[in-house]
């Protein structure tokens, strides 16, 4: 049960996170915040993947969601902490 709930929560989180990340690409504080929330989601996702009783139909999907969240977190950290971000280069 924990495995199934975790998969669905992380799958919905992934969709919301990617959509939100797309619309706030130039806002570093949002990128940083969502990147760190994504780290917590990743820790939870991997903990469940390796620690909970697996559901055979979801094992590959949970692994895919966890890996996709890693990619999104890397992008968010890049956009959030990069000094070459577009918001740094804009003049008022």
C-alpha positions in Angstrom: 0.0 0.0 0.0 2.8 2.4 0.9 4.5 1.6 -2.4 1.3 2.3 -4.5 0.6 5.6 -2.6 4.1 6.7 -3.0 4.1 6.1 -6.7 1.0 8.1 -7.3 2.0 11.0 -5.1 5.4 11.2 -6.7 3.9 10.9 -10.2 1.5 13.7 -9.6 4.3 15.7 -7.9 6.5 15.2 -11.0 3.8 16.6 -13.4 3.0 19.6 -11.1 6.8 20.2 -10.6 7.6 20.1 -14.3 4.7 22.4 -15.3 5.6 24.8 -12.5 9.3 24.8 -13.3 8.5 25.7 -16.9 6.5 28.8 -16.0 9.0 30.1 -13.5 12.2 29.4 -15.3 13.6 32.9 -14.7 12.7 33.1 -11.0 15.6 31.7 -9.0 13.9 31.5 -5.6 11.1 29.3 -7.0 13.6 27.1 -8.7 15.7 26.7 -5.5 12.6 26.0 -3.4 11.2 23.4 -5.8 14.7 21.8 -6.2 15.0 21.3 -2.5 11.4 20.0 -2.2 12.3 17.6 -5.0 15.3 16.3 -3.0 13.0 15.4 -0.2 10.7 13.7 -2.7 13.7 11.8 -4.1 14.8 10.6 -0.7 11.3 9.5 0.1 10.9 7.8 -3.3 14.2 5.9 -3.1 13.5 4.9 0.5 10.2 3.4 -0.5 11.6 1.8 -3.6 14.3 -0.1 -1.6 12.5 -0.4 1.7 8.8 -1.1 1.2 7.3 -4.3 -0.1 7.3 -3.8 -3.9 4.3 -4.0 -6.2 5.4 -5.8 -9.3 3.4 -3.7 -11.7 4.8 -0.4 -10.3 8.4 -1.3 -9.7 9.7 -0.1 -13.1 7.4 2.9 -13.0 8.6 4.1 -9.6 12.2 3.7 -10.7 11.4 5.8 -13.8 9.7 8.5 -11.8 12.6 8.6 -9.4 15.1 9.0 -12.2 13.0 11.6 -13.9 12.9 13.6 -10.7 16.6 13.5 -10.5 16.9 15.1 -13.9 14.3 17.7 -13.0 16.1 18.5 -9.7 19.4 18.9 -11.5 17.8 21.4 -13.9 16.2 23.2 -11.1 19.4 23.5 -9.2 21.1 24.7 -12.3 18.4 27.4 -13.0 18.3 28.3 -9.3 22.0 28.7 -8.5 23.5 29.5 -11.9 25.0 33.0 -12.1 24.5 33.0 -15.8 20.7 32.8 -15.4 18.8 35.3 -17.6 17.5 37.2 -14.6 21.1 38.2 -13.7 21.7 39.6 -17.2 18.7 41.8 -17.4 19.0 45.5 -16.7 16.2 47.6 -15.3 
